[in-house]
Amino acid sequence: MIFITALSFGVLTTSAIITDGVLCIDATRTE
């Protein structure tokens, strides 16, 4: 149970970091 929670939390964190990176790249490209 703890492992699944940690795994899902890691996936959420990774996807959030990727999303932030994509947004930053888009913002830089737009300017």
PyMOL Python script that loads the backbone (N, CA, C, O; Angstrom):
from pymol import cmd

cmd.read_pdbstr("""\
ATOM      1  N   MET A   1       0.838  -1.195   0.000  1.00  0.00           N
ATOM      2  CA  MET A   1       0.000   0.000   0.000  1.00  0.00           C
ATOM      3  C   MET A   1       0.879   1.253   0.000  1.00  0.00           C
ATOM      4  O   MET A   1       0.671   2.167  -0.799  1.00  0.00           O
ATOM      5  N   ILE A   2       1.865   1.287   0.906  1.00  0.00           N
ATOM      6  CA  ILE A   2       2.768   2.438   0.976  1.00  0.00           C
ATOM      7  C   ILE A   2       3.548   2.565  -0.330  1.00  0.00           C
ATOM      8  O   ILE A   2       3.769   3.670  -0.824  1.00  0.00           O
ATOM      9  N   PHE A   3       3.962   1.426  -0.883  1.00  0.00           N
ATOM     10  CA  PHE A   3       4.740   1.446  -2.122  1.00  0.00           C
ATOM     11  C   PHE A   3       3.913   2.034  -3.259  1.00  0.00           C
ATOM     12  O   PHE A   3       4.414   2.837  -4.047  1.00  0.00           O
ATOM     13  N   ILE A   4       2.643   1.633  -3.343  1.00  0.00           N
ATOM     14  CA  ILE A   4       1.757   2.135  -4.402  1.00  0.00           C
ATOM     15  C   ILE A   4       1.571   3.643  -4.242  1.00  0.00           C
ATOM     16  O   ILE A   4       1.588   4.381  -5.228  1.00  0.00           O
ATOM     17  N   THR A   5       1.393   4.098  -3.006  1.00  0.00           N
ATOM     18  CA  THR A   5       1.209   5.528  -2.761  1.00  0.00           C
ATOM     19  C   THR A   5       2.450   6.298  -3.169  1.00  0.00           C
ATOM     20  O   THR A   5       2.356   7.341  -3.815  1.00  0.00           O
ATOM     21  N   ALA A   6       3.616   5.785  -2.792  1.00  0.00           N
ATOM     22  CA  ALA A   6       4.876   6.447  -3.146  1.00  0.00           C
ATOM     23  C   ALA A   6       5.054   6.459  -4.658  1.00  0.00           C
ATOM     24  O   ALA A   6       5.521   7.445  -5.229  1.00  0.00           O
ATOM     25  N   LEU A   7       4.680   5.358  -5.302  1.00  0.00           N
ATOM     26  CA  LEU A   7       4.832   5.256  -6.752  1.00  0.00           C
ATOM     27  C   LEU A   7       3.939   6.274  -7.460  1.00  0.00           C
ATOM     28  O   LEU A   7       4.384   6.981  -8.363  1.00  0.00           O
ATOM     29  N   SER A   8       2.674   6.338  -7.038  1.00  0.00           N
ATOM     30  CA  SER A   8       1.749   7.274  -7.671  1.00  0.00           C
ATOM     31  C   SER A   8       2.178   8.711  -7.403  1.00  0.00           C
ATOM     32  O   SER A   8       2.043   9.573  -8.271  1.00  0.00           O
ATOM     33  N   PHE A   9       2.695   8.973  -6.202  1.00  0.00           N
ATOM     34  CA  PHE A   9       3.168  10.317  -5.870  1.00  0.00           C
ATOM     35  C   PHE A   9       4.359  10.686  -6.761  1.00  0.00           C
ATOM     36  O   PHE A   9       4.470  11.820  -7.226  1.00  0.00           O
ATOM     37  N   GLY A  10       5.234   9.727  -6.987  1.00  0.00           N
ATOM     38  CA  GLY A  10       6.390   9.958  -7.854  1.00  0.00           C
ATOM     39  C   GLY A  10       5.946  10.253  -9.281  1.00  0.00           C
ATOM     40  O   GLY A  10       6.517  11.118  -9.946  1.00  0.00           O
ATOM     41  N   VAL A  11       4.925   9.533  -9.756  1.00  0.00           N
ATOM     42  CA  VAL A  11       4.411   9.758 -11.111  1.00  0.00           C
ATOM     43  C   VAL A  11       3.804  11.155 -11.208  1.00  0.00           C
ATOM     44  O   VAL A  11       4.025  11.867 -12.188  1.00  0.00           O
ATOM     45  N   LEU A  12       3.035  11.546 -10.181  1.00  0.00           N
ATOM     46  CA  LEU A  12       2.417  12.880 -10.191  1.00  0.00           C
ATOM     47  C   LEU A  12       3.500  13.958 -10.191  1.00  0.00           C
ATOM     48  O   LEU A  12       3.403  14.941 -10.926  1.00  0.00           O
ATOM     49  N   THR A  13       4.523  13.770  -9.371  1.00  0.00           N
ATOM     50  CA  THR A  13       5.605  14.758  -9.307  1.00  0.00           C
ATOM     51  C   THR A  13       6.324  14.848 -10.638  1.00  0.00           C
ATOM     52  O   THR A  13       6.622  15.943 -11.115  1.00  0.00           O
ATOM     53  N   THR A  14       6.608  13.691 -11.247  1.00  0.00           N
ATOM     54  CA  THR A  14       7.314  13.668 -12.530  1.00  0.00           C
ATOM     55  C   THR A  14       6.492  14.344 -13.611  1.00  0.00           C
ATOM     56  O   THR A  14       7.019  15.138 -14.389  1.00  0.00           O
ATOM     57  N   SER A  15       5.195  14.033 -13.665  1.00  0.00           N
ATOM     58  CA  SER A  15       4.332  14.631 -14.686  1.00  0.00           C
ATOM     59  C   SER A  15       4.217  16.133 -14.471  1.00  0.00           C
ATOM     60  O   SER A  15       4.150  16.899 -15.432  1.00  0.00           O
ATOM     61  N   ALA A  16       4.194  16.559 -13.194  1.00  0.00           N
ATOM     62  CA  ALA A  16       4.119  17.993 -12.891  1.00  0.00           C
ATOM     63  C   ALA A  16       5.389  18.687 -13.367  1.00  0.00           C
ATOM     64  O   ALA A  16       5.326  19.776 -13.937  1.00  0.00           O
ATOM     65  N   ILE A  17       6.552  18.056 -13.136  1.00  0.00           N
ATOM     66  CA  ILE A  17       7.827  18.645 -13.572  1.00  0.00           C
ATOM     67  C   ILE A  17       7.860  18.732 -15.094  1.00  0.00           C
ATOM     68  O   ILE A  17       8.291  19.740 -15.653  1.00  0.00           O
ATOM     69  N   ILE A  18       7.403  17.673 -15.765  1.00  0.00           N
ATOM     70  CA  ILE A  18       7.392  17.661 -17.236  1.00  0.00           C
ATOM     71  C   ILE A  18       6.461  18.751 -17.750  1.00  0.00           C
ATOM     72  O   ILE A  18       6.791  19.456 -18.703  1.00  0.00           O
ATOM     73  N   THR A  19       5.295  18.888 -17.118  1.00  0.00           N
ATOM     74  CA  THR A  19       4.334  19.913 -17.538  1.00  0.00           C
ATOM     75  C   THR A  19       4.931  21.299 -17.361  1.00  0.00           C
ATOM     76  O   THR A  19       4.798  22.149 -18.241  1.00  0.00           O
ATOM     77  N   ASP A  20       5.590  21.536 -16.225  1.00  0.00           N
ATOM     78  CA  ASP A  20       6.235  22.838 -15.984  1.00  0.00           C
ATOM     79  C   ASP A  20       7.292  23.093 -17.047  1.00  0.00           C
ATOM     80  O   ASP A  20       7.396  24.209 -17.558  1.00  0.00           O
ATOM     81  N   GLY A  21       8.069  22.087 -17.384  1.00  0.00           N
ATOM     82  CA  GLY A  21       9.111  22.240 -18.393  1.00  0.00           C
ATOM     83  C   GLY A  21       8.508  22.579 -19.744  1.00  0.00           C
ATOM     84  O   GLY A  21       9.025  23.440 -20.456  1.00  0.00           O
ATOM     85  N   VAL A  22       7.411  21.907 -20.107  1.00  0.00           N
ATOM     86  CA  VAL A  22       6.756  22.169 -21.390  1.00  0.00           C
ATOM     87  C   VAL A  22       6.200  23.586 -21.404  1.00  0.00           C
ATOM     88  O   VAL A  22       6.326  24.299 -22.400  1.00  0.00           O
ATOM     89  N   LEU A  23       5.581  23.994 -20.292  1.00  0.00           N
ATOM     90  CA  LEU A  23       5.027  25.347 -20.218  1.00  0.00           C
ATOM     91  C   LEU A  23       6.133  26.379 -20.347  1.00  0.00           C
ATOM     92  O   LEU A  23       5.966  27.388 -21.032  1.00  0.00           O
ATOM     93  N   CYS A  24       7.270  26.133 -19.689  1.00  0.00           N
ATOM     94  CA  CYS A  24       8.397  27.072 -19.757  1.00  0.00           C
ATOM     95  C   CYS A  24       8.910  27.164 -21.188  1.00  0.00           C
ATOM     96  O   CYS A  24       9.198  28.254 -21.684  1.00  0.00           O
ATOM     97  N   ILE A  25       9.021  26.016 -21.849  1.00  0.00           N
ATOM     98  CA  ILE A  25       9.508  25.996 -23.237  1.00  0.00           C
ATOM     99  C   ILE A  25       8.525  26.746 -24.133  1.00  0.00           C
ATOM    100  O   ILE A  25       8.945  27.521 -24.993  1.00  0.00           O
ATOM    101  N   ASP A  26       7.223  26.525 -23.944  1.00  0.00           N
ATOM    102  CA  ASP A  26       6.207  27.206 -24.747  1.00  0.00           C
ATOM    103  C   ASP A  26       6.265  28.708 -24.517  1.00  0.00           C
ATOM    104  O   ASP A  26       6.162  29.490 -25.462  1.00  0.00           O
ATOM    105  N   ALA A  27       6.431  29.110 -23.261  1.00  0.00           N
ATOM    106  CA  ALA A  27       6.490  30.540 -22.934  1.00  0.00           C
ATOM    107  C   ALA A  27       7.700  31.175 -23.596  1.00  0.00           C
ATOM    108  O   ALA A  27       7.611  32.274 -24.144  1.00  0.00           O
ATOM    109  N   THR A  28       8.829  30.484 -23.545  1.00  0.00           N
ATOM    110  CA  THR A  28      10.052  31.022 -24.155  1.00  0.00           C
ATOM    111  C   THR A  28       9.886  31.109 -25.670  1.00  0.00           C
ATOM    112  O   THR A  28      10.339  32.069 -26.294  1.00  0.00           O
ATOM    113  N   ARG A  29       9.248  30.125 -26.247  1.00  0.00           N
ATOM    114  CA  ARG A  29       9.071  30.081 -27.696  1.00  0.00           C
ATOM    115  C   ARG A  29       8.117  31.190 -28.147  1.00  0.00           C
ATOM    116  O   ARG A  29       8.299  31.793 -29.205  1.00  0.00           O
ATOM    117  N   THR A  30       7.095  31.447 -27.322  1.00  0.00           N
ATOM    118  CA  THR A  30       6.092  32.459 -27.691  1.00  0.00           C
ATOM    119  C   THR A  30       6.696  33.857 -27.674  1.00  0.00           C
ATOM    120  O   THR A  30       6.349  34.700 -28.501  1.00  0.00           O
ATOM    121  N   GLU A  31       7.612  34.101 -26.716  1.00  0.00           N
ATOM    122  CA  GLU A  31       8.170  35.458 -26.602  1.00  0.00           C
ATOM    123  C   GLU A  31       9.165  35.786 -27.683  1.00  0.00           C
ATOM    124  O   GLU A  31       9.710  36.889 -27.707  1.00  0.00           O
TER     125      GLU A  31
END
""", "prot")
cmd.dss("prot")
cmd.show_as("cartoon", "prot")
cmd.util.cbc("prot")
cmd.orient("prot")
